[in-house]
Amino acid sequence: MFTAFLIKYAEIGVKGKNKHLFEEALAQQIKYALKRCEGEFKVSRTEGRIYVHALSEFDYDETVDNLKTVFGVSGICPVIDVKDEGFEDLAQTVIEYVDKVYENKNMTFKVNARRARKNYPMNSMEINMELGSRVLDTFPEMKVDVHHPDVMLHVEIREKIYIYSIEIPGPGGMPVGSNGKAMLLLSGGIDSPVAGYMIAKRGVKIDAVYFHAPPYTSDRAKQKVIDLARLVSRYAGPVYLHIINFTDIQLYIYEKCPHEELTIIMRRYMMKIAEKIAEENACLGLITGESIGQVASQTVQSLAVTNEVCSLPVFRPLIGFDKMEIVEVSEKIGTFETSILPYEDCCTIFVAKHPVTKPNLNVIKRHEKNLEERIDELVQQALDTDEVVIAKWV
């Protein structure tokens, strides 16, 4: 029945003179999402509206599901578009629309006409009154409620006439690519995929880095992270995942530094390496899944010590979330079941029994001097192992 979709946006509408740039970015992301659907579509922009027109047969549910992954979309309205062949034809189409879409007619409604084409022979108020009257005559069990109707029947008079009454919520946010690029530190846990999703929702293109520690972590753990990157890519677009062999650095830190400081020192070197990769790939910041107090390396003191090695900004979108809030998002975006697979990542292998929770930066730096003989060489060797996997949702 439906022939097109009206795509609604929220924040983009207040972008002033740059609004058209965000609209174009959103249109491009919609086109990318529709490539995953059967059927042929045309995406058009006109007078503050974005439309997806079906040019062939298509799967309605599949199309809606993919449009719901596009950041920047606040609402998806299935519409029927009709040629302007006179008011009688429009009224008949509206009646047929109501009859097909609403099996139960025991409801209230309101007609909301918008006349963008001012040469139409009736004004908006006249259209509202006349169409409302026709609907009441045809379906007497329906009632008009102009304040809180069960159904808002929209009729937009443009180059074509569009009729719709359903609005499916979109993910909101900003179109990916409209706010630069950042590097996600992606592990096999629950938190980091959610952090990547949330920063992508603000329009940031995501690359990712994963620290692999063979033989202490298996190829199954590595594949788990690739799978998580692919799941995030459903919303964020293709993710360039950099896989770094971190084993020699971890063993060297384990040999040379106090064991209660292992986690924080390893974390500092992960951040250093991630920043180097980020800078080489034009990323403007780092993203982590840290939440205050969740583990020893995420106390305020530990985060301050970790931050000290970075010159790029570090985005922590989960910083005030508790675990259940993070789990709720991970279930919504489909990463939870993969995240809980029992394959260890490189951090969990080298966790101390009693890690320091309030590290002192000066003490940490003093102990890092134990690494001076080989650490620069090992960091470069780790960078040389960079394996790039393009994770893409298909």
Buried (B, 14 or more C-beta within 10 A) or exposed (E): EBBBBBBBBBBBEEBEEEBEEBBBBBBBBBBBBBEBBEBEBEBEBEEEBBBBBBEEEBEEEEBBBBBBBBBBBBBBBBBBBBEBEEBEEBBBBBBBBBEEBBEEBEBBBBBBBEBBBEEBEBEBEBBBEBBBEBBBEBBEEBBBEEEEBBBEBBBBBBEBBBBBBBBBEBBBBBBBBBBEBBBBBBBBBBBBBBBBBBBBBBBBBBBBBBBBBEEBBBEEBBBBBBBBBBBBBBBBBBBBBBBBBBBBBBBBBBEBBEBBBBBBBBBBBBBEBBBBBBEEBEBBBBBBBBBBEBBBBBBEBBBEBBBEBBEBEBBBBBBEBEEEEBBEBBBEBBBBEBBEEEBBBBBBBBBBEEBBBEBEEEEBBEBBEBBEEEBEEBBEEBBEBBEEBEBEBE
